[in-house]
Amino acid sequence: MADEEILLECRACLQSKPLDAFANDRRHPRRLGKQSYCRECMAEYAKKRVAQPGVRAQINQRRRETGSNAAYQKRVRLTEPERSRAHTLKYKYGVTPEWFDRKLEEQSGRCACCGTDEPGGPTGVFHIDHDHACCPGKRSCGRCLRGLLCNRCNWMLGLAKDDVDTLRSAVDYLIAQRMVAG
């Protein structure tokens, strides 16, 4: 059945309309992932809602609280570093600060690659390494996490694009150069 044949009823105007008349909303799987109001009714509702006294201030406050404002995000990073860290770990990797601390303890406080206890880099914390073949972007599904790396090892693997052959070639090159020099 094509999308045009499926009709949903708008809860505002009570008209049955095709799926493309409704905006996507993943929170409503029972409604085929669509909003309850059609686009026309939603636009009308939004105009009326914003025109009400005090609503604009509420919307702006909610934006500040949810972190959609860059200045607010920076302020939270500086004033509430633990909250900011927890949010970043959850958003990017799907883990908690407790998971991070346990992992670091499992690795004896050292980089999983080179074994240093100095994380380095501007943040001074170890990086969570994940398989970019599974999750190519900056976010991870949480199932492909490999370990905690220092800044240098994280860069090294990133520049090599996690390619084992590239890293082996680099090792072979270094060994060959030692033999020539020594």
URBELVEN-V853385 format. One record per backbone hydrogen bond with DSSP energy under -0.5 kcal/mol. CO is the residue of the C=O (numbers start at 1). NH is the residue of the N-H. If there is no record, write none. Layout:
# URBELVEN-V853385
CO_NH, CO_NH
This chain:
# URBELVEN-V853385
2_5, 2_6, 3_6, 3_19, 6_19, 8_10, 8_17, 10_14, 15_10, 15_17, 17_8, 18_21, 19_22, 21_39, 23_35, 25_28, 28_31, 28_33, 28_34, 29_32, 31_34, 33_25, 36_11, 38_42, 39_43, 40_44, 41_45, 42_46, 43_47, 44_48, 45_49, 46_50, 47_51, 48_52, 49_52, 52_55, 52_56, 54_58, 55_59, 56_60, 57_61, 58_62, 59_63, 60_64, 61_65, 62_66, 63_67, 63_68, 63_69, 64_67, 68_70, 69_73, 70_74, 71_75, 72_76, 73_77, 74_78, 75_79, 76_80, 80_84, 81_85, 82_86, 83_87, 84_88, 85_89, 86_90, 87_91, 88_92, 89_93, 89_94, 89_95, 90_94, 92_140, 96_100, 97_101, 98_102, 99_103, 100_104, 101_105, 102_106, 103_107, 104_109, 105_108, 107_110, 111_115, 116_111, 117_119, 119_151, 120_124, 127_129, 127_149, 129_146, 129_147, 130_132, 131_134, 131_135, 144_131, 147_129, 148_112, 149_127, 150_154, 151_155, 152_156, 153_157, 154_158, 155_159, 156_160, 157_162, 158_161, 160_163, 162_164, 163_167, 164_168, 165_169, 166_170, 167_171, 168_172, 169_173, 170_174, 171_175, 172_176, 173_177, 174_178, 175_179, 176_180, 177_181, 178_182
